[in-house]
Amino acid sequence: METEKVWNVSEVNSAVREILENSLLPFWLQGEVGNLSIHRSGHVYLTLKDERCQIKCVYFGGAALASKIKLAVGMEIELYGKLSVYEVRGEYQFSVKLMRLLGTGALQRRFEELKQRLAAEGLFDESRKKPLPLLPKTIGVVTSPGGAAIKDFLNIVNRRFPDLNIKIYPAPVQGKGAEKLLAKGVSFFNKCCPVDVIVVTRGGGSLEDLWPFNEEILAREIASSKIPVISAVGHEIDFTISDFVADLRAPTPSAAAELVIGRREEFQKELKNFIKTMKSSLEIIYGKLSRRYRDAASSYVFREPSCMLREKQQLLDDLRDDMQTLLNERTKDLSVRLVSASKGLALTSKICAGSIAAKIARLSDSLHLRSSGIFSEAVRRKESLDSQLKALSPMNVLKRGYSVLYDPETGKAVSSPDLPPCKILGAVTSEGTLELEFKKGKRSEAFPEGRHNPIKAI
């Protein structure tokens, strides 16, 4: 028979704790505060109950939040956490992570819905946020004039810069309709009373107290402001819609004052450092220039300025002499080259002249010889042509004598050797007639003077 396991109390409580804590996920729990104990360690112990039952709860480190919402017995609250087991006593309890007053859940949902909607419209974008002025002269504050927030703000401003101009627009910072007056204050500084920066602020409080700063009308007025807006609402752990839409969020009103005038203080500090650095730089530069002045004043040039002039004059004379020497040498060299070139040119001209003269003589002889031959040939051709011309001249023919035969029938001159039968009966008479005998009879032809000039036949 197997030995049965015997559990001790610690093992049982530990097992119960493991089963219980892993059985349910974290959830919201609501009820009325029964017993309440805020320990000096910062933990809150309470009992949450309804009409029939109760459950023990523990909120580790929740003393600050309990004080903020003024937690007390009989209040209706909502807790977020999970079930756990306190093994020492064998008791189960509710371990709290978040705590809020009953009804704040609806406000929180409205807050998230508005936040998401305005974010989708781009009202939270960093690109649209305006930079704060470097040195604001006038600051506009929208808040309750009797609240602690304005007192803290003015205390810091007056302590650091008592001459700074502060303009306050009085407006309620909680309660119904407060958001409209707060929005009107932002609009007032934009339209009627220009300032360099606007601060919208109030002290801490519950979600219900801070709710006017979560309303859409105030958020849109801040977003449309042409003047940079700082939102300083509640404590450092509080966030409102105004914080998201403003150009800058300050965790507290005091921090808003430091952000506004702290930049001026930093600027003054930087200006002092710059002046100090500039003085040091000027002193260094002055020292360097002084040394350069002393060195220059003690130099040989300033002590004997004429020496530098005489030295330059001597250098100019040396350069002039060198230039003259170089010019003379150059001229002499060119003269030698010119004489040599002239001699060469004369010799070349003489040789060329003799060669040309000989060539001219040869050409002249050749021309004379050729012209003589040509002339002799021309004379011979002339004589030959003269002989031919004389032989063919009609004057020679006329000198030898001639006759013209006419056909007795037609009376025309005979131009063909086929003559009719005839014989010459006589010679040309002194009257210029020639008597011919044809078979058909005799006929005398006269040669009238002026048309045919008869010439005696030889």
Protein Blocks (a to p, Z undefined) as FASTA:
>chain_A
ZZdddddfklmmmmmmmmmmmmpccdddddddfbdcddfkopacdddddfkbccddddeh
ilmmmmmnopaehiacdddddddddfknopacdddfbdcdehjlmmmmmmmmmmmmmmmn
opmpmklpccddfbdfbdcddddfkbmklmmmmmmmmmmmmmbccddddddfedehklmm
mmmmmmmmmmmmccfbdcdddddddfklmmmmmcfklmmmmmmpmbdcdddehjfkbccf
klmmmmbdcfbfklmmmmmmmmmmmmmmmmmmmmmmmmmmmmmmmmmmmmmmmmmmmpmk
lmmmmlmmmmmmmmmmmmmmmmmmmmmmmmmmmmmmmmmmmmmmmmmmmmmmmmmmmmmm
mmmmmmmmmmmmmmmmmmmmmmmmmmmmmmmpmklmmmnopaddddfklopacfbfbdcd
dddfbdcdfkopacdddfkbccdddddehjaccdddZZ
